[in-house]
Amino acid sequence: METAMGIDRERLIADFMTLVSIGSHSRDEANMAAYIRGVAEELGYLAEEDGAAEIVGGNSGNLIIRVPGNAARSTVLLMAHMDTVVPGHGVQPIRHADRITSDGKTVLGADDKAGVAGLLHMLRVLSATGEDHPPLEIVFTVCEEVGLQGAKALDRKLLQSAYGFVFDSSGPLGFVVTEGPALAKMEARVHGRAAHAGVAPEKGVSAIVVAAEAISAMRMGRVNERTTANIGQIKGGFATNIVCDLVEIFAEARSLDTEQLQSQCGHMTEILQHTAERHGVTAEVEWQDSYPAFSLPADSSLRLVVKQAMSELGITPMFAPTGGGSDANVVSGKGIPVLNIAVGYHQIHTLEEWISLDDLCLAAELMLRIVRISGEIDVRV
C-alpha cells in the first residue's frame, strides 16, 4: 500500500528487514555498504566511498550519494550510520502485528538502519516521481557507535551542503535534538608506593586509597542541568599482599557549554593531583577532546522546515537538548548546521530493541517531506 507521500509501506518494511539482517558491526560495514551501493546504482546514482576505512581501521569507508536537483536551491545533507553495536551479526528480524523485533539473541539494529531504510526509500520515491527537489548529499557513515569515527574522518571538502539533517536519535517521532554536548575523555595514572601489605604496610602508599579518596571528592553524575561526568573504569593492583603502586582511571565529562566542560575537567584534574600530593605521591592526568558541542539557534529556519514537515504529517515536534553525542556533533563542528531527528526506534543497544511498523513508515515520510519543503522555501542558515 502506498501512502499519500508516495511511500510503499510493504517494500519499505521488507527493505528494513533485509538491512537489519546484514551484519555491520563497527569496522565491518562492507556488506552493508555493498547493499546501499546496489540500491543507488539501481536508481541511477553513484555511491562514492571516501578514505575513512584506512583511518578507522575498518573494511569500508563512508558512502556519499550525490543526487542532482534544482541548482537554485542550496544542497541539503541527509545522514544516517551503517554500523551497529554488538551483538549485531546473525540478526533474525521478526515482524509482529505492530512492530519489528529481533529474535532476542541480538540487537535489532534499527539504530540506525531505520534511518538508512528511510533514506533509501526516499531515494526510490524521488527517482520514480522525477519531482523537483534541492541537490542532495546523502551520507552513510561508518563507526558511529565507537566514537563517531566515520564522521570525524569525513573530509569536509567532499561536501557542498549548506545545511542538513541527521536521522539518528532515540525517542518518539517528533523528538528533535537541537543541542548536543561536547565530550572529553580522561586517562589518569595514580602512582603510589609499593610495600609488603603484612610486613611493612606503613612504608607503602596505596594508589587505590588515593584514587578512591580523590574520586569521592569529585563532582560526578549530573553536575548541573548542562554538564555530566562519570568514572567508567578503574584498573590497579596485583595481589592482596602488595600495597598497590599504580591505578589507572578512565573517565569522561560532557557539557552543552564549552566553558563548563573545561571547568569540570579542571576540577577532576585538580582533585586527583592535590590528593596525590597530600599522600606524597603523584598523579598524571590526560584529557582528550572526543567531539564538540553543537547548538542550533531557536530562530534557525531548519527548525521551521522540520516543524512544517511534522505538522503536515500530524507529528508534534519536540525540540530539546540531549546528553548523548551523534554524527550531528561532528558535522556541525565541520561548519554544516544540522538537526538530529528521532526515527522511532526504542530500547536501543539492548536485545529488546524494537520499532513500530507505523513509525518506520512515518519516519520515511518525514524524510521525504523535509526534502520537499527544503525545495519549496528559502532556507537560510
N, C-alpha and C positions, 0 to 999 in steps of 0.2 A: 504493500500500500504506500502510495506516495503522498507526502504531506503537502500543505499549502506552500511551503518553502521550496518544494522540489526534492525533498529528501526521500529516498527509497528506504523505508524503515527496515524491511526484511534483509535487504542487501547490506545495509549498514551493520545490522546485528551480526550477520554472517561474517562480514569483514572483520569486525571486532573479535569475534570468537577465533578466527584464523590468526589474527595478530597476537592474541594472548597465548596461543598455542606455540608460538615461535619463541624459543628461549633466547633471552637477551640480557643476561647479567651485565653489569658494568664491565667494560673492556671486551665484551663478547657479543657485540651488536651486529656482526657482519650479516647474519641470516636475516635479521630484521631489516637492515639497510637494503639487502637484495630484494626483499619483498616490496619495500617502498619504491625502490628504483623501477621495479617491474610495473607497478601501477602508474608511475609517472610516464614511463615510456609508452605504455598502452594508450595514454591520453595525449601523447604527442609532446611531452615536456621532457627536458633533460634534468636528471638529478646529479648535481655536481658534488663530489666528495672532496672535502678540504684535507689539510695535512694534520688533523688533530690526532689521528691514530698513533703516529710516531711520538707525539708529545705526551699523550696519556698512557701509552704502552698497551694499546688495545688493537683489535683487528678491524676496526672501522673508524673512519672519521665522521665528522658532522656531514649531513646531507643538506644541500641547498637547492630548492626547486624554484626557478625563476619563471613567473607567469606574466607574459606581456599584457598590458592593459592600456587604459586611457592615459596618454602621456601628459595630459593637462592636470592630472592628479598626482599627488605625492605617492611614492612607493610605500606599501604597507608591509610590515614584518609580522609574520604569524609563526609561533613556535610551540613545539612540544618535544619531549625527550623520548629516546628509544629504549633506554635501559630500565631494568627493574632491580629491586632488591632481591636478595637470596631468601628463601628458595623459589626460583622462578623458572627452572627448567622442568619440562615434562608437565606443564600446566594442562589440566583436563577441565575445560570450562563446562559448566552445567547451566543450561537455560531453564529457569523456573518460570512460573506463571507471570511474575512481575519483575524478575531480576536475573542477573548472571552472577554466579559464584565459581570458585574452583571446587575441586573435589575434597578440599580440606587438607590436602597434603602439601600444597604450595600456596603462595600468594596468587591472586588472580592476575595482577599486572595491569589493572585499569589505570593505575598510576604508572605511566601516563599514556597507556595505549588507548584509553578513551579519547585523549587529546589527538593522538595520531590518527585514529579511525575517523574522527570527526573532520579533521583537516583533509584527509584523503577523499572522503566522501564529498566534502565541499568542492574539491577539485573536479570530481566527476560531474557535479551539477553545473559548475561554471563551463566546463568543456562541452557538455551536452546542450546548454542553452545558448552559448555564444554571446551572452549578455555583456553589456558594458560594465567594467569594474576598474579599479585602480591597478597599476602594476603591483604584483605581489612577490615577495620573497618568503618562501616557506622553509623554515629551518628546523630540521630534526637533529637534536644534539645527542651526543654520547656522554656517558659518565656523569650524568646529573646527580645520581644517587651517591656518588663518592666525592662530593665536594665541588659540584658544578664544573668539573674539569673540562668537559667538552665546550661549554660556553666560554670558559676562560681562554681556551685555545683558539676560539673562533676569531679570525682576522677581521677587524672592523672594516678594512679596506675592501673586503669582498662584498660588502652590503651597501646598497644605495638607499635603504629605507629611512624615512624621516621619522617614523613612529611605529609602534607595534603593539601586539597583544600576545601574551604568553598564556597558553591554556594548560595550566598545571597547578591547580590549587585544590586542596581538600575543602570540605564544607559544602553546603547545599548550593544548588544552582541559584545564581543571583549574588553569591559572595564574590567580591572583587577586592583584591589586595592593592591598596594604594600606597602603602608604606611597608618596607621590609628592613630588618635590622642588618647592620654591619656585624661581622663575626671576626673575632681574633682568637687564636688558639695558643695556649701556653704549654711549654715544656720546661719543667724546673727540676733541678737536682739539689737535694739537701745532703750535704756532706757531714756525717757525724764522725765519731771516733770509735774504732772497734776495740773491744776488750772481752775477756772471758766473763760471761754473764754470771758464773757462780763463784769464781776465784777473786776477780777484781772488777766488779761492775762499776765502781766509783771512778775507775780510770777511763771509762768509756763515756761517750755521749751518743745516745740513741737518735739516729736520724728519724726514726719512726715517731718518737716522742716529740721531737722538734716540729716535724711536719704536722702532726696531729694538733699541737698547740697553735700553730700558725693557722691551719685551716679553720679551727674552731673560732678564731678571731676575725675571720673574713666575712664580708657581706656576701651571702650566697643565695641561690634561688632567685626569686623575684625581688631584685634590689629595689626597683620602683616600677612605675607603670610603663617605662620605656626601656628598661635595662634588666638583663638576667645574667647569672653566672653559675657555673657548675664545675665541680671536680668530677671528672669522668673516670679516671683510672689512677691507681697508686701501685707502684712496684717497689719492693725492697726486702732485704733480709735473706739469710741463707739457712740459719738454724736457730733453735731456741737458746742454745748456749753461747751465742755470739751477740754482743751488743751491736746492733745494725749500724753500719757506717755509711750507707747510701740509700736514699729513697728518691725515686723518680715520680713526678706528679704531672699528670696530663689534664688540662682543664680548658675551659672556654669562657668567653664573655661575649655578650651580644647587646647591642643597643640600637634603637632607632635614631639616636643622637650621637654623632661622632665624638663630641666633647665628653659626653657621659661615658662612652666606651673607653676613651683614653683615661678618664678618671678611675674607672673600675679596674682597668689593667694596672694602673699605677698603684692603686690601693692594694691589690693582691701581691704585687711585687714587693712593695714596702713591708707588708706584714711578714712575708716569708724571710726577707733578708734581715729585718730587725730582730725577728725571733731567733734566727740562727746566730746572730751576733751576741744576743744575750746569753746563749749557751756556749759561746766561744768557738763556734764553727761557722761554716759559710753556706750560702745558697746561691745557685746560679739560676737565673730566670730568663727565658727567651720567649718572646711573643712573635707570632706571625699573623699578618692580616690574611684572612681567608677570602672575604669578599666585601664589597662596600654596601652601605645602606642605599636604599632608593626611596624616593618620595615623589608623588605626582601631585602638583598643586590642586586645590579644590576647584579652581576655575579652569582647569585644563579641558580642552574640547574633547580629549579622549574619553573623559567621563561622560560627556554629552552623547557621544557615539554609542557607548555601552548602555547608557540609560535609555536612549531611544530604542535601541535594538531589543532590550529586555522588555520594555513597555509594550512593544508590538507583539511580543510573544507571551505576554501575561506573566512575566517574571518580575518579582520585586527586587530591585537592586539593593545591595548592602555593601557600601564602601567602607572599608576598615583596614587598619594595620594588622600585621601578623608578626609572630615571633620567629617564624621559620624563614630560611633562605630558599631561593629558587633561581633559575636562569634569569629571571627578571632583574635581580640584583646586579648580575654581571653585565647584562646587555645595557641596562640603564647606566652603569659605570662606563660603558664604551660610548656614551653620548646619544643613545636612542631612547627617547621617552617611551615607557611601556606600562601596561597594567597586567596583572596576573589574575586570570579569571578561573573560577572553580568550574569543573566539568562534571561534578556529580558523583565522584567515587567516595566510598566510605570505608572506614577501618583499614586504611592503607598500611602496608608493611606488616600485616598480620595474615594468618591463614583464613581469617573470617572476612577478608576484603570482598566487597560487592559493589555493584552498580545497578540501578534500576533500568529497565528497558526504556521507560519513558524519558528518563534523564539522559541516557545515551543519545537518544534521538533529538531531544530538545537542545542538547549541547551542540550538536552538529548544525541544527537550525540557527542557533545563536551565532556560530562562526560565520555562516553564510550571510546572515542578516547584518553583522558587523561589517563585512566586506562591502555589501551593497550600500549601506549607509555611508561608508567612507568614500564611496564614489559619487554620492548624491550631495554631500555638504562639503564646505571648505574647512578642512581640519587644520587648525593652527596649533603649533607646539612651541 
